[in-house]
């Protein structure tokens, strides 16, 4: 989508978008009608809510990223569950799924506390893992007018968004020695993302 937000669409453009999204959510029109009737909002406003409420639809609309069938449960569990553990083979898109959820949480700020910040902490055992994740986050951001408009500052392994979200990547593994646990000491987080956990010791996680 070329426009920054669904809210900028005409009703005709919204109808075309709904047709495109039906392949990802066959019940999208039912959801739209429910929001329109229960909240008394326009169809375009209802579409923004339905899209934003689903990481799958949000990623398609705002990141131009299409979910594979086996990634559906990953993203929906990632939205709903307080804790989720993924164990997948190589090259099955777990990093992509992780990055989609990171950007979606940074945008929606689910379970945001009373302060003005929403902190997402990404912890990996090695610097190379953080590099990989932030390279993919950057690629997704550069292809999204919405995220480009939100990112106010980008420095090494850190994104700051104008809505108060902060995404930070740190090492916390056995290979990091004492520095691995010191890196994370005192860090607050509304969302914690751990990658390659089998290489992070229990003491570092604690």
Phi, psi and omega in degrees: 000126183286326182284153185292322186224150173302328182298344179271355183283149168283168180295325178294317177296323178296320178297319178296321179293320177300317178301321181290324184278349183298332179294330178271332180217094181299341182262015187298323180292323176297318179296318179299312182298323179296316180293318180299314184286324184276328183257347179066037181251171179286167180296322180294317178296320178295323179294321177299318179295313182297318179295312183291333181285351181235118176302329181292310180290320180300317180294322178294314185287313190261342180243356183055042182241127182256128182285135171282158187302321182282351176272346178307303181296329179298311183290320181288323174292322177298331177283319192267324189279148174285330177220139177218137178242130179246134173226102184233159174288173181293148173063033177254007173089022179292325178294318177300313179301317179298315183292323176299313180295323178299312180293322181296316178295321179297328180280313185275333180055049178301136179062032179296138179281186184286345180279177185272359182251156172227108189260128174246123185247121178254121183240129178224160180285333185232153178298327182297326177294318178296318178303316181297314181296315183287333172296317179289321175302318180295317179300316179295319180295318183292339177265008185234109175303326180297309182293323178299324179287338183268327184287113182265337181205137178225116176231181188306115177057038179203129172241135174243128183253153182292343178274002178101356178282141177229125178252122184231136177248131181222156174269142179205070182224172177302326181292340181277351182064213180295329182296333180299316179282328179293327179302323187262351184297129177082359179282133175265154180206136170272335177219131178245129178242120179250132178239145182053053187294335181294347177257006176252123182290157181297327179294321178294320179295318178298000000 
